[in-house]
């Protein structure tokens, strides 16, 4: 499959982040191109989730800038990031366990709801038409993720692999240009991982969504990524295609534990 990789959509430039005296990230720079799957890998404690938290406005880096579609920010708040078209899934599922699959995914449409709260509460005129449109969008995502059988089931009753799929669905409901996935396959068995890989590739291919992915399973990363950036102890030690990264001596050392 020859997909067309576009221009740089997200540019991370000289990002440094500290908590007290502890350096989480030191002078990290890399970019993400439109329509690619860009992986961020590294051993535990390398700073991968901290990097995503800087990109989507959860953390404010002490140094550096992040550019999105040519606009440069020293800091973005999470709502602004979402409104610009960046969605995020989390390592620890932040789903509403008592709510149904459909209602959980529906929460991803919140930023797109235009009618005021009174109209929504009374379900009058424009609000009712708008809700129907949002529900149709959510139903398409449910079909895409093959979770029709559980649409009315409370999320807390689902197995872990399906909950991860619902989390992906909620992010997709925002219709993001860039999707940040924080260990989407953590804790999954082989079959669940294969399913999730397929969905990530399909999101990238069918929706044209740019994907930034943190993942520990190296075989998954090497199979589905276009480019890989490698962090270790908050520093960048590798950046390139899967093949280039696979041959990088610093990366091999970091993963085999011989560099420290």
N, C-alpha and C positions, 0 to 999 in steps of 0.2 A: 504494500500500500504506500504510494507516494503522496504524502500530504504536503501541502504548501505551508511552510513556516513563514510568518510575516515579520514585520519590523518589531523592534523592542517595544513592549507595552508597559513593562515594569522594570525600573532601574534602581537598584539598591547601591548606594554610594557611601563608602567609608563609615559604615554604621558601627558605633561603639556603645555598649550598654553595660552599666555596672549597678550592682545592688550593694550599697554600703561600699566596702572595700573590695568586693568580689566582682571580678570582670566576667560577665556572661558572654559578651561579644567584643572582639577587638578588630576594628578597621576592616569590616567585611564589605566587599563589593561583588556584585554579580548582577546579571540582567535576565529577564524572562521575555521570550519572543512570543508574539501572538500565535496562538494555535499549537503551541508545543506543550509537551509534558515535561516539566522541569523538576527533577528530584533534588531534595536536600537530604544528605545522609551523614552519618557519623556515629561514633560510639555513644553510649549513654552519657549525658552531661555535656555533650558537645555544643549545645546552644541552639539546637534546631527549633524547638518550640518557641524559644525566646525570639528567634528571628521572625517566625510567623507572627508573633504577638507585636513586634515592631511594625510589620507590614500592615496589619489590620487595626492598628491604633490602640491596642490594649496597653502596650508599653511605650514610653517616650524615650528614645535613645538620647544619650548625652551628646553624641556627635553624629554627624552624617545626615544625609538626605535620602528621601525616597521619591522617585518620580513615577507618576502614573499617566500614561498617554501624554507625556511631554510637560505635565504640570509638576512642579517640584515642591515638596513639603518637608519641613523639618520635623513636623509632627502632624498626624491626622487623628481625629477621634473616630471611634468605631462606627458611629452613625454615618459620618461623611464618607468613610471608606465603603460602607454598604451601599450608600446612595450612588457612589461612582461606579459600582458594579463589581465589587469584590465580596465574595461569600466565603464562609469558613465552616469546616466541621472540626469537632474537638476530639482529643484523645479520650477524655472522660465524657461519656455521652451526657449532654445537657438537655435531654428530652423531657417532656412533661409525661411522666409515667402513667398518670391516671387518665390521660386523654387518648382518644383513638388515633390510629395511624393517620387518617385523613385530616383530623384537626391539628395534629402536630405539624404536618407538612403545610397546612393552611397558614400557620404562624409565619412561615417564610414569605407570605404575600403581604405582610403588614405594611412594608414601605411602599407598596404599589396601590394601597387603598386610598382613594381620593375623597370619598364622601365623608361628611362629618359624623361624629359619634351619635348624634340624635337620629339622623337619617338611618344610620346602621342599626341602632337599637329598635327603631320602629319598622325597619325593613321596607322603607317606602321608596317608590320611584327609582331614581338613579342608584340608590344603595342596593336595592334588590337586584337590578340588572348587573351591577358591578360584582356583587357576590356570586351570581351565576357564572360570570366570566372567570372569576378567580377559582371557583370550584372546578370548572372545566379544565383550567390549566393544571390544577392539582391532580385531577383524575388522569390526565395525560402522563404526568410524572409517575403516578401509581402504576399505570400500565407499563411504562418504560422500565420501571424497576421490578416488574413482575411480582407485586405484592397485593394484587387485587383481592386475594382470598382473606387478607387481614385488614382491609380498609377500615372496618368498624371496631377492630380489636384494640383494647387499651394497650399502649406500647409496652408497659411494664410486664405484660403477660407473654411477650414475644421472646424467642431465643436471641442471644446476643448478636449473632450475624445479621438477623433481620432488623434489629434495632439500629445497627450501623447503616443499613440500607435506608431506613427512615430518616436518619440524620443526614445522609447524602441527599435524600429527597427534599428535605426542608431547605437545604442550601440551594438546590437546583430551582426551588420555587421562587427564589429571588431573581432568577434569570441572569446569573452573573456573567461578566466577561472573563473574570479570573476566579477560579475556584481553588481555595487553599485547603488541602486535605492533610490533617494531622494524624498520621498513623491509621489510615482507614482500614487496615487489615490486621491490626494488633489483636491478639487473642482469638483469631479465627482458625478453624481447621482448614485443611487443604482445599476442600470443595468450596467452602465459603470464600476463601481467598481467590480462587479461580473465578467465581461469580463476580466478586468485587472488581477484580482486574478487568473483566469484560465490561462492566458498567463504566469504569473510569475511561477505558478506551473508547466506548460508545459515546460518552458525554463529550469527549475531546473531538471525536470524528463527526458525529451526527449533529451536535449542537454547536460545534466549532469553539467550544469553551477552552480557554487556556487553563492548564492545570499546574499548580505547584504542590508537590507531594513530599511529605516526610514519611519514610518507611524504613523499617529495620530489615525486612526480608530482602536480601541482596539479589536473589534470583528474580523477584518481582521487579525491583528497580531496574535491573539490567535488561529485562524483557520489554518493559513498557515505556521507559524514559527516552526522550530525545537527547537531553543533556543532564548532567549530574554535577552538583556542587557539593564538596565534602568539607565538613567542619570537624575540628577536633580541639577540645578545650577552648572553644570560643574563637578559634582562628580558622581561616580558610586554608586548607592544605591541598585542595585539588578542584579542578573545574574543567569539564569537557564532555565529550561523548562517553557513553558507557564503556566502550573499548579503551579509550584514553585513560579513564579513571581506573579501570581494572588493572592497567599496567603501571600505574603511578606508585613509585616506591614508598612515598610518604603515606599514601592511603593504605597500602599493604601493611606497613609498619603499625599504623594506628589501629587497624583492625586485628592484627595479630598480637598487639600489646607490646611490641618490641621498641616503640619509640620513647617510652617513658620508664 
